[in-house]
Amino acid sequence: MKRLLSGIFIILLSSFSYAQRVFTLDDCCRIAVENNKKMKLSDFSIKQAELQEKNVVAGFLPKLSASGGYLYANKDFSMELAPSLSAALDISNTYFAGVQLEQPVYMGGKIIAARNMSEIGTNMAVLNRKKNDSEIRIETEEAYWNVIKAKELYEVSIKYKNLVEELFNNIEKMNKTGMSPRNELLKVQVKLNEANLSMKRSENAIRLSKMALCHIMGIPLTDDIEISGTIEFEPAVFRNDEFIIENRSEYKLLSENINLKREQIKSVRSDYLPRIGLVAGYNYIDGVRMNGHKFLKDDIFSVMLAVKIPLFHWGEGHRKIKSAKIELQKAEVMRDEMIEKMQLEVTRNYNILNEAELEVELTENAFSYAEENLQESSKSFETGMETLANFLEAQVSWQKAYFEVISAKTNYHIAKSKYLNSIGGL
């Protein structure tokens, strides 16, 4: 019971600590990588590959084994050696024991190929983990910026609501004194309702975006985490010729796969080459009696060099080697195809990044005009030179332009992350 309560306390404490912490982008990425199930599977694969590599290395070393046995028989064996000579062989209590040492001398290169394949397998497991790491980080960054975006939009919704609310209060006072008709008050009321709805939607967007981020980070969805950071725009200089194909984990994986296929060809070829092995043994036997006297009680040490040379298999070896070479050719074609796809991906992400940067500049200019227009419209409305409808339209345009700036900056940050990942920068 105490252990159960302690476990519950630890879980609650862990959840509480997550809910109370303020996470940076790096924190989110680190926790997502640590808690992601795909990464845990990758770690298991690396451990398996490392164990397999050690097992293959053991193939170079001599193998020592021990054997022994005991035989009981319920009767003797009788035999007639000559017309006047017979013998009774008693093996009812025979036992033997021995040790044997086996050392491969030459296996046609199979052990060396197996060792190389195990090393390649470990490298591929590590590269696959790096690939998964990049994918998780991209997914986490996108979710992180969506939380920042939702928070920024919520702040804009509050500012817009305050603008409309202030206008509503002024129109309401004017309506009570007869200086403004009721239909103008109703128009502002409609906009105020829309502002309240927009703010509610922004609140829901924050909650949903946080839940999505918690899901990627592997923490409870109900944790009300806090995210630090701003959506400020700082343009960076990127060139489309920065891409180095060798930096991509996918390229490295496919290259290692080609190396693996080459070693598999050597492994298949080794099955049809001579094999040489050395066997040394020491054995002891006792208990065999003839006519009541010990007949066999001795030990023996032996060494044997065994050679096996494949001679004829109806072309089986040739076909298997040819099939393994075809697998190598397929792996090379797959890498070439992936290189083209990665180059297309980099170009596409580069274009999207440039477009996102331009979108930020254009929306910032549009927002600057909308803000200036709102100030002028407000002054004109106060002096009676602007209609209420135009003033309300200026407020809506200001809110829309503000929203578009925030969305454009979010898209830029996400596009930047994806571009850096596509050139092997993450």
Secondary structure, DSSP 8 states (H G I E B T S, - for coil): -HHHHHHHHHHHHHHHHHHH-EE-HHHHHHHHHHH-HHHHHHHHHHHHHHHHHHHHHGGGS-EEEEEEEEE--SS-EEEEEETTEEEEEE-TTEEEEEEEEEEEEE-TTHHHHHHHHHHHHHHHHHHHHHHHHHHHHHHHHHHHHHHHHHHHHHHHHHHHHHHHHHHHHHHHHHHHTTSS-HHHHHHHHHHHHHHHHHHHHHHHHHHHHHHHHHHHHTS-TT---EE------------GGG--GGG-HHHHHHHHHHHHHHHHHHHHHHTTS-EEEEEEEEEEEEEEEETTEEEEEEEEEEEEEEEE-----TTHHHHHHHHHHHHHHHHHHHHHHHHHHHHHHHHHHHHHHHHHHHHHHHHHHHHHHHHHHHHHHHHHHHTT-S-HHHHHHHHHHHHHHHHHHHHHHHHHHHHHHHHHHHTT--
